């Protein structure tokens, strides 16, 4: 998209209380965002949904000024933009009425001829939830799916790290602009994800971080994929909202059942009980329900094994093998590495699927 066209799309996107579905209707009616911004007020007023209060916003020059500033940020930071009427806009998201008119991305995302699934769940994921998520994605890896999630604590980051371990493309949908990362502790995963996938958002660099943004972000998670998987969820939670949105898009929803007494299984159990999700006990269930042909894809990508480790990585592996669990500082001290170097080695081992981080800066072998 030309910078001059993008400027007016940004200006339209900046107008408050103008939903994406209404914006799309206006664009289809008048031909372009520029035509809308330049249209005579009396003509805009004739369009259903444009009242006198909203009309004042269309006449404000503040939106063009804000668009100029955001356009500079986009250009200066090599941000990719995806307009809903252009070919590089995610195909499945095009079919969502409230999908963003303009999407921003960073990384090496390629969705052509890909099976795309969203994996979501509680931030307070249990060891059982982590184990299921890791095994589920490992078993799906022969199909080379794209794993979409929200880059949050818990199920989200477990799914995205596991995707990286199996060389699967993974996409993080952010609830803020591309000028920041939340949570900050996940910043170390940004580069690996951008090298094998990337990030999507429809928030600007100027948007104030707000927890309500997560709910808006969830429509992109649901809209990108053909199936949404809920690993664990309390009785109420954002992942249930994502499941509801996926159902509203007529996408398939799956939930992992758990014991009735488990707090983080109640949401999944309720989805299944109310017939708002298929019961998911393994990757085979998803493959069967989606009618995917497992034999049509290449052989599974083998995880790197410990005997392939050399040098510093092997030293840390051997230490953890003897110690069981250890804190970052203890690993650095006993292996004779600076802390900053140890943190880098641990990240590499984590992405290879050799170790896992635990609360309290502890690490253990998988």
N, C-alpha and C positions, 0 to 999 in steps of 0.2 A: 504494500500500500504506500502511495506517495505521502510524503510528510504533510503536504497541504490537505489531503483528504483525512489523514490520521488526526490532524489538529481538530477538525470539526467533530469527528467521532468522539474524541476525548472530551470536547466541550459538551457534547450531548450526554455523555456518560457522567459528567460532573453535575448535571442538573439534579437537585435533591428531589426525592419522592417520585422520580420518574422510573418506573420499573422497566426491566429489560423487555418484557413482553409488549409493553406500550411503546417503548422506543423502537422495537422491531416493526411494529405496526405502522408507526410514523414513517420509518425509512422506506418501507415497501410502498406506502401511499405517495410519498413525495419524491422518492428516488434516491436520496442521499442525506447524510447528516448535515452537510453544508446547506442543502436546500431547506432543511427544517430550521436551522439557525437563522437563515436569511429570509424566511417566509414572512409575509406581512401578518401582523397580529390578528387582523380581522379574519384572515383565512385560516389561521391556526385555531381560532376560537370555534370555527365551524366543525372541527374534527371531534368526534366523540371521545371523551376522556380528558380533553384539554379545557379546563375551566379558567375563569378569570384569575384566580390565585396562581395557578400553575403557569399561566401565560406570562405573568410578570417575570418569572424565572427565565423563560425563553428570551426575554428582551434584555436581560442583564449581560453586560460585557465582562462580568467577573469570571464567567465560565471559560471564555476564550483566553483570558489572561492566565487562569489556572492551567488550562490545556497547554499553553505555550511553555510554562514551567515544567509540566510533567513530560512533555515531548522532549525537552532538553535532557531530563533525567534518563529517558528511554534511550536516546541517541548516545549520550555520554557513557552509559553503562551497558551498551550492546544488548539491550532487552529485545526479545522477539515479541511481536504483536500478531494476534490472530483475530481477524474480523469475521463475524458470523456468516458473511456472504462469500468468503473466499475459500479456496481449496485447502489451505493449510489449517483451517479450523477443525478441531476434532469432530469426526463424522457423527458419532453417537450423540454428542452434545448439541449438534445442529437440530436434533429432533426434540429438544427440550424447550418448551415455550419460554421458560424463565432463564434459559442459559444466557450468559453474559454476551452483550453485543461485541465486546472486546475483551480478549484474554491475553495475559502477559505470560511469557515463559522464559526460562533460562535452562541451558543444557543441550542435550543431544536426543531429544524426544523423536521417536519414529513409531507411529501408530499404524502404518500401512500393513494391511493383511495380518493384523495381530489380534489374538484373543486377549481381551482386557478384563481384569477383575479387580474389584475394590475389596480390600480387607480392612475391617474396622473393629473396634471394640473398646473396652474400658482402658483407662490410663493405669488402673490398679491391677494390671494383669497378674494372674497367679502362675506359679510354676507349671501347672497343668496346661494353662492357656498358652504359655510360651512354647511348651513342648508340642502341643497340637499344631500351633501356627507354623513352627519350623518343619515338622514332618509333612504337613499339608502342602506347603510350598515346595519342599524337596520332591514330593511325589508328583507335583504338577510340572516340574522343570522340563521333562521331555517335550511338553507342549509349547515351551518357550512363551509363556504368557507375560503380559505387562502387568505388574503389581502396582495398583494405585492405593494410596492411603493419605493420611493427614499429617504425617511427620511429627505426631505428638508422642507423648510418653506411652508406654505400655504396648498394646497390640500393634499400634501404627508403626512404631520404629522397629519392633520385632519383625514385622512383615517385610519392611523395607531393607533391613539388614540381611535377612535371610535371602531375599531376592538377589542382593549383591553377591552373597556367597555362592549363588548358583548361576552367576552371570546373567541374570534376568534383568530386563529393563524395569525400572521402578520410577514412579512419579509421585512427588509429594505435592499435595494441594494445600496452599498456605492461606491462613486467615489474616494476612497482612501483606504489605507491599514487598517488593524484591530488594528493598534497601535494608532489610533486617532479617533476623532468623529467630524464631521462637519454637521451642525453648532453646536458650543459648547453649546449653550443654550438648545439643545435637549439631552444633556448628561443624564438628569434626566429620560429620557424614555428608556435608554439602558437596564437597568436591567429588567423592566417589559416586554419589548419585547423579551429579551433573555429567559425569563421564559415561554413565550407563543409564540414561533416562533424563530426569530433570525436575523442574518445578513449574506448576501452574498457579496463577492467582488472577483475580479480577480487581484486586485492591491496588490503590495508588501508593506511591511513596509517601504521600502526605496524609494518608488515612491514619487516624488515631487507633492504636491497638485497643480492641474492645472484645470482651468474651462473646458478645452477640455476633461478632464476625464469624465465629466457628459455625454457627447455624447457617449463615449465608454460604460459607465455604463448602458445606456438606452437599449442596446441590451439584457442585462440580464433581465431587467424588462419586456421587451416584450417577451423574449424567455421562461421565466418561466411559463407564464400563457396561458390559452386558450382564454382569452378575455382581451382587454385593454380598460379601460374606461377613457375618457378625460372629466373632470368635467367643468373646465373653462380654457381658453387659449386666449392670445392675438393673433394678426394676425401672429406673429412669436414667437416661443418658443420651449423649449426643449421637452415639452409634445407632440408637433406635430411631432418631430423627432421620439419619441417613437412610435407614431401611425403609421408613415411611415414604421418603422422597423417591427412592428407587422403585417402590411399588407404584407410586403415582406416575412414574415414567413407563410403567409396564415392563420393568426389568425384573429379572429373577433375583430373589433374595433367599439366602441360606443362613441358617443359624446352628451353632454347635450346642447340643443339649448338655445339661449338667444335672447334678443332684438338686432336688427341690430345696434343700436346706442351704445350698451354696449361694451366698449373696450375689456373686458375679455370674451366676447362671440364670437368675430370675428373668432378666430381660430376654435372653435367648429362648428360654422355656415358654415365656408368654407369646413370643413371636410365632413359635411353632404351634402352640395350643390354639391361638387365634387364627391359624392358617394364613399368617402373613409372611411365613418363611418356610422353606423346605428344611427338613431335618438333615443335617450334615454330620456324618460320622467319619468321613475320610475323603480324600481327593477323588476316589472312585465314584462317590455319590455325585459330585459336581460334574465329572466327565460324563456320567450316564445321563443325568438330567439335562445337560446342555448338548447332548448328542455329539460330543467331540470324539474324534477318532484318534486314539492314543498312538496307533501304529503308523499314522501318517507323518509323524514328526521324527526328528532325529533321536538318537540314543541319549539317555540322561547325561548331563554334564557332571563329571565326577568331581567331588569335593577334594581339595588338596589334602593330602594325608600328612601325618606328622613327620614321616621319614623324608619328606621333601623339604622340610625346614632345615635351614643352615645358619651358621654363625649366631648372630645375636638372637634371632627368633628361636633357634634351637635351645639356647641357654635359658631363655625365659620359660620355654615349654618344659624343659627338664626340671627347673626350679619348682614350677607349679605342680608338676607330676609328683614331686616328693612332698611338697608342702600342702597341697590340696587347694586351699584358698589363701590369698595374700593381698595386702593392700599395695597400692601403687608405690608408695615410698619404700616399703619393705622389699618389693621386687627390685627396685632401682638399686637399693643399698646392697642386697645380696648378690646381684648380678654384676655390680660394678659399673652401671650406666648412669649418666645424668638423668634426672627426673623427666626433663622434656624429651629426651631421646627414648626413654622407656615408654612414655605415653604414646609416642608415634609407633613404636614396635607393637605395643598392645593393640592399637587400633588396627594395624595390618593383620594381626592374628585374629582379631574379632571378625574382620571382614572375610577372612579365609574360613571362618567357621571353626576355629581351633579353641577359642576361649569365649567366655561370656562375662560381661560386667555385672556386678552385684551392688546393691546399696552399700554406702560407706566406702566407696572407692576400692571395693574388693574385686578380685578377678579369680575365675576358676576355669579349668579345662572343661570342654564339652564332652 
